[in-house]
Amino acid sequence: MAAAAKEVDMKKMELMKEVRAHQVAIGELNNLPPSRAAYQKTCNIFFRKDIKSAVASQQKQLDTAKAKLQKLDQAS
């Protein structure tokens, strides 16, 4: 039982790091001028995107990570 709890705690920690990374990325992207372009990695390929779509993508990933974290919190 302790191993399962430890695994859940590790998963929570990973998700919290992921949430924080997305929050930082959104903050950094919001500080760029709108005329700049950003590169977003999808699989092993980088795609050039405008700032708005890069922020939207990061926000979607952030929401997904937060939802997973909330599910883990409810399960424990």
VMD Tcl script that draws the C-alpha trace (Angstrom):
set ca {
  {0.00 0.00 0.00}
  {2.84 2.39 0.81}
  {4.34 1.85 -2.62}
  {1.07 2.87 -4.27}
  {0.88 6.04 -2.16}
  {4.49 6.86 -3.01}
  {3.74 6.37 -6.72}
  {0.73 8.73 -6.49}
  {2.87 11.31 -4.69}
  {5.54 11.09 -7.40}
  {2.89 11.48 -10.11}
  {1.51 14.55 -8.28}
  {5.00 16.03 -8.07}
  {5.57 15.48 -11.80}
  {2.22 17.09 -12.63}
  {2.96 20.08 -10.38}
  {6.29 20.56 -12.19}
  {4.49 20.33 -15.53}
  {1.89 22.89 -14.40}
  {4.63 25.25 -13.27}
  {6.54 24.83 -16.54}
  {3.44 25.71 -18.56}
  {2.76 28.73 -16.34}
  {6.32 29.97 -16.87}
  {6.06 29.39 -20.63}
  {2.81 31.38 -20.79}
  {4.39 34.20 -18.79}
  {7.42 34.30 -21.07}
  {5.29 34.22 -24.23}
  {3.10 37.04 -22.91}
  {6.21 39.21 -22.47}
  {7.14 38.90 -26.14}
  {5.93 41.53 -28.61}
  {3.00 40.29 -30.74}
  {5.04 40.68 -33.92}
  {7.53 38.01 -32.76}
  {7.22 34.35 -33.63}
  {7.71 31.41 -31.30}
  {8.74 27.84 -31.96}
  {6.70 25.04 -30.48}
  {7.96 21.47 -30.29}
  {5.55 18.79 -31.43}
  {7.06 15.32 -31.23}
  {10.60 15.91 -32.52}
  {9.76 18.79 -34.87}
  {9.69 22.50 -34.11}
  {6.91 24.53 -35.72}
  {6.91 28.30 -36.03}
  {3.77 29.87 -34.58}
  {2.52 33.30 -33.69}
  {2.45 34.25 -30.03}
  {-1.35 33.96 -29.65}
  {-1.51 30.39 -30.89}
  {1.54 29.40 -28.83}
  {-0.07 30.84 -25.68}
  {-3.35 29.08 -26.50}
  {-1.54 25.78 -26.93}
  {0.33 26.20 -23.64}
  {-2.91 27.15 -21.89}
  {-4.60 24.01 -23.20}
  {-1.72 21.86 -21.95}
  {-1.85 23.68 -18.60}
  {-5.57 23.00 -18.26}
  {-5.04 19.33 -19.08}
  {-2.27 18.99 -16.48}
  {-4.40 20.75 -13.85}
  {-7.32 18.41 -14.59}
  {-5.06 15.37 -14.16}
  {-3.73 16.78 -10.89}
  {-7.26 17.42 -9.65}
  {-8.25 13.81 -10.48}
  {-5.29 12.53 -8.47}
  {-6.24 14.75 -5.54}
  {-9.83 13.48 -5.61}
  {-8.71 9.84 -5.85}
  {-6.50 10.07 -2.76}
}
mol new
graphics top color blue
foreach p $ca { graphics top sphere $p radius 0.5 }
foreach p [lrange $ca 0 end-1] q [lrange $ca 1 end] { graphics top cylinder $p $q radius 0.2 }
display resetview
